Amino acid sequence: MEDDTFKFEQSRSVSALRELAAQIKQTRPVSAVERLERQLRRAIDHQEFERAAELRDRLREIRSRQPAE
């Protein structure tokens, strides 16, 4: 476990797995909750507070219907 070949292969494998994880994260479908959360952050950033309140309420409604984890 301490030889250079193992360390090199381990490092290469970790890099490949990180790259794969990033690709999966970028290409996976976005849920309705995630989409609303992004819209909420954008509305807050642009100081669109009425829109943000509407999005917040929609998120609460969706989350209240989801089973507890």
C-alpha positions in Angstrom: 0.0 0.0 0.0 2.9 2.3 0.4 4.6 1.8 -3.0 4.6 4.6 -5.6 2.5 2.7 -8.2 -0.3 2.3 -5.7 -0.2 5.9 -4.7 -0.3 7.0 -8.3 -3.2 4.8 -9.2 -5.1 5.8 -6.1 -4.6 9.5 -6.9 -5.7 8.9 -10.5 -8.8 7.0 -9.3 -9.8 9.7 -6.9 -9.5 12.3 -9.6 -11.6 10.3 -12.0 -14.3 9.7 -9.4 -14.4 13.5 -8.6 -14.7 14.3 -12.3 -17.5 11.7 -12.7 -19.3 13.1 -9.6 -19.2 16.6 -11.1 -20.5 15.4 -14.4 -23.4 13.6 -12.8 -24.3 16.7 -10.7 -24.3 18.9 -13.8 -26.5 16.5 -15.9 -28.9 15.0 -13.5 -32.5 16.2 -13.7 -33.4 19.1 -11.3 -36.4 18.5 -9.0 -39.2 21.0 -8.7 -38.0 21.9 -5.2 -34.5 22.6 -6.5 -35.8 24.7 -9.4 -38.0 26.8 -7.0 -35.0 27.2 -4.6 -32.9 28.5 -7.4 -35.6 30.9 -8.4 -36.0 32.0 -4.8 -32.3 32.8 -4.5 -32.4 34.7 -7.8 -35.4 36.7 -6.7 -33.8 37.6 -3.3 -30.5 38.6 -5.1 -32.5 40.9 -7.4 -34.5 42.2 -4.4 -37.8 41.0 -6.0 -39.3 40.4 -2.6 -42.9 39.8 -3.7 -41.8 37.1 -6.1 -39.5 35.7 -3.4 -42.5 35.5 -0.9 -44.6 33.7 -3.5 -41.8 31.2 -4.2 -41.2 30.7 -0.5 -44.9 29.9 0.0 -44.9 27.4 -2.9 -41.8 25.7 -1.4 -43.5 25.4 2.0 -46.6 24.0 0.4 -44.6 21.4 -1.6 -42.5 20.5 1.5 -45.5 20.1 3.7 -46.9 17.5 1.3 -43.6 15.5 1.3 -43.1 12.6 3.7 -40.7 13.3 6.6 -37.2 11.7 6.0 
